[in-house]
Amino acid sequence: YPNPSTFTYERRLFVPFEYALQPPPSYKAEQIAVNKPFGDKLKQYDGPQCFVIPGNHDWFDGLQTFMRYICHRSWLGGWLMPQRKSYFALQLPKRWWVFGLDLALHGDIDVYQFKFFTELIMEK
């Protein structure tokens, strides 16, 4: 069963993705991704992207390892990770959407997610 540790994230998640598709040469795993592309910059990016929903095992350490390895890095192998929070919304063609909800260990979204998704729905 996976647990949120450096070993499981590096060896069981990142290494297989890097074997499948190498990250760009400029990528440094030890660096924090401060300026992830959003808006028009992200729309101009033509490569593969990856978004991740945390599982209950990611909450064993309060989501710290998930944030460090998913939200604070920019690449999972050769897949760009623009995600900055444990939840996300992706607009698909033909007015479809994918909502990535973080239900934590409580089985419900928090007030920040509620606000995020409510504002998105009202806007779109």
C-alpha positions as CSV (number, residue, x, y, z in Angstrom):
1,Y,0.0,0.0,0.0
2,P,1.5,3.4,-0.9
3,N,2.5,5.8,1.8
4,P,3.5,9.5,1.4
5,S,7.3,9.3,1.6
6,T,10.2,10.4,-0.5
7,F,10.9,6.8,-1.4
8,T,7.4,6.0,-2.7
9,Y,7.0,9.2,-4.6
10,E,10.5,9.1,-6.2
11,R,10.7,5.3,-6.9
12,R,7.1,4.3,-7.5
13,L,5.8,7.4,-9.2
14,F,8.4,9.7,-10.7
15,V,10.9,7.0,-11.9
16,P,8.4,5.0,-14.0
17,F,7.1,8.3,-15.6
18,E,10.7,9.3,-16.4
19,Y,11.4,5.9,-18.0
20,A,8.3,6.5,-20.2
21,L,9.1,10.1,-21.2
22,Q,12.1,12.1,-20.0
23,P,11.6,15.6,-18.5
24,P,13.2,18.5,-20.3
25,P,16.9,19.0,-19.8
26,S,16.3,22.2,-17.8
27,Y,14.2,20.4,-15.2
28,K,15.9,20.1,-11.7
29,A,14.0,17.8,-9.3
30,E,15.4,19.6,-6.3
31,Q,14.0,23.0,-7.3
32,I,10.6,24.3,-6.3
33,A,8.4,25.3,-9.3
34,V,7.6,29.0,-8.5
35,N,6.2,30.1,-11.9
36,K,4.1,27.4,-13.3
37,P,2.4,28.4,-16.6
38,F,-1.3,29.4,-16.4
39,G,-3.8,31.2,-18.6
40,D,-2.6,32.0,-22.0
41,K,0.9,30.5,-21.4
42,L,-0.7,27.1,-20.5
43,K,-3.0,27.3,-23.6
44,Q,0.1,27.8,-25.8
45,Y,1.8,24.7,-24.4
46,D,1.3,21.8,-26.8
47,G,2.9,18.9,-24.8
48,P,1.4,16.4,-22.5
49,Q,0.0,17.5,-19.1
50,C,-0.6,15.7,-15.9
51,F,-3.1,16.5,-13.0
52,V,-3.2,14.4,-9.8
53,I,-5.9,13.8,-7.3
54,P,-4.6,12.9,-3.8
55,G,-5.7,9.6,-2.3
56,N,-6.5,8.9,1.3
57,H,-2.9,7.7,1.7
58,D,-1.6,11.1,0.7
59,W,-3.3,12.6,3.8
60,F,-1.4,10.4,6.2
61,D,1.2,13.2,6.6
62,G,-1.3,16.0,6.1
63,L,-0.7,16.3,2.3
64,Q,2.9,17.6,2.9
65,T,4.5,15.0,0.6
66,F,1.8,15.4,-2.1
67,M,2.3,19.2,-2.1
68,R,6.1,18.9,-2.2
69,Y,6.2,16.4,-5.1
70,I,3.1,17.3,-7.1
71,C,2.2,21.0,-6.5
72,H,5.7,22.3,-6.0
73,R,7.3,20.6,-9.0
74,S,6.7,21.3,-12.6
75,W,7.3,17.9,-14.3
76,L,6.3,14.3,-13.8
77,G,8.7,12.7,-16.3
78,G,7.9,14.6,-19.6
79,W,4.4,15.6,-18.5
80,L,4.0,19.2,-17.4
81,M,2.3,19.5,-14.0
82,P,0.6,23.0,-13.9
83,Q,-1.4,22.0,-10.7
84,R,-0.8,24.2,-7.7
85,K,-3.4,22.9,-5.3
86,S,-4.8,19.4,-4.4
87,Y,-7.9,20.1,-6.5
88,F,-8.4,21.4,-10.1
89,A,-10.9,22.0,-12.9
90,L,-10.1,21.2,-16.5
91,Q,-12.2,22.5,-19.4
92,L,-12.6,20.0,-22.2
93,P,-14.0,20.4,-25.7
94,K,-17.7,20.7,-26.3
95,R,-18.4,22.5,-22.9
96,W,-17.4,19.5,-20.8
97,W,-15.4,19.8,-17.6
98,V,-13.4,17.5,-15.3
99,F,-13.4,18.5,-11.7
100,G,-10.6,17.0,-9.6
101,L,-12.0,17.1,-6.0
102,D,-9.9,16.5,-2.9
103,L,-12.1,14.8,-0.4
104,A,-9.3,14.4,2.1
105,L,-10.1,11.9,4.9
106,H,-13.5,13.4,5.5
107,G,-15.3,12.5,2.3
108,D,-16.2,16.1,1.6
109,I,-14.6,19.2,0.0
110,D,-13.4,22.1,2.2
111,V,-14.5,25.7,2.0
112,Y,-11.7,26.7,-0.3
113,Q,-12.7,24.1,-2.9
114,F,-16.3,25.0,-2.5
115,K,-15.5,28.6,-3.2
116,F,-13.3,27.7,-6.2
117,F,-15.8,25.5,-7.9
118,T,-18.8,27.7,-7.1
119,E,-17.1,30.8,-8.6
120,L,-16.0,28.7,-11.7
121,I,-19.6,27.5,-12.2
122,M,-21.0,30.9,-11.8
123,E,-18.5,32.4,-14.2
124,K,-18.8,29.7,-16.9
